[in-house]
Structures are given as C-alpha cells and as structure tokens.
C-alpha cells in the first residue's frame, strides 16, 4: 500500500473512531483549525504505524457507538482527552 493510500485509510479510521466516541473532530477543527487540524494529522500519522488497523476496522464495522476507545488504539489517550471537552 502506498504512503498516501495508507494515510487516507488511517485518517478514515481516526475519524471513524472519533465519530463512534462522539468526539466532534469536524467541530473542533472548524472552531480552532490552527490547534485541531495538526492534531488530526498527528493522529492519522500515528495510526499509520498501528498494527491493529484490521481490528479497528472490524470494530468500527460492527459498532456505531463506543463508550471508550479500545486499549490497542494508539490514539486512545488523545481521543479520551478530546471526549472530556
């Protein structure tokens, strides 16, 4: 998989996880793009190196809502912090 397709897939996974956790990434970015757009980029890049992407994809395929990010999520700490806002 090429670098751009991997980054695209990872961005979809990050956005999907955020949606299932009721973290409004698009709202955060529209309110403060200088702060949250780079954060989303960092999360997506971090996700590209995750060995559990297939697990994440399966989890998102069967769950429309999650109470917390799975322990294997490399962005769990960030998503949990954003969820508290």
Rosetta blueprint (number, residue, H / E / L):
1 X L
2 X L
3 X H
4 X H
5 X H
6 X H
7 X H
8 X H
9 X H
10 X H
11 X H
12 X H
13 X H
14 X H
15 X H
16 X H
17 X H
18 X H
19 X H
20 X H
21 X L
22 X L
23 X L
24 X L
25 X H
26 X H
27 X H
28 X H
29 X H
30 X H
31 X H
32 X L
33 X H
34 X H
35 X H
36 X H
37 X H
38 X H
39 X H
40 X H
41 X H
42 X H
43 X H
44 X H
45 X H
46 X H
47 X H
48 X H
49 X L
50 X L
51 X L
52 X L
53 X H
54 X H
55 X H
56 X H
57 X H
58 X H
59 X H
60 X H
61 X H
62 X H
63 X L
64 X L
65 X L
66 X L
67 X L
68 X L
69 X L
70 X L
71 X L
72 X L
73 X L
74 X L
75 X L
76 X H
77 X H
78 X H
79 X H
80 X H
81 X H
82 X H
83 X H
84 X L
85 X L
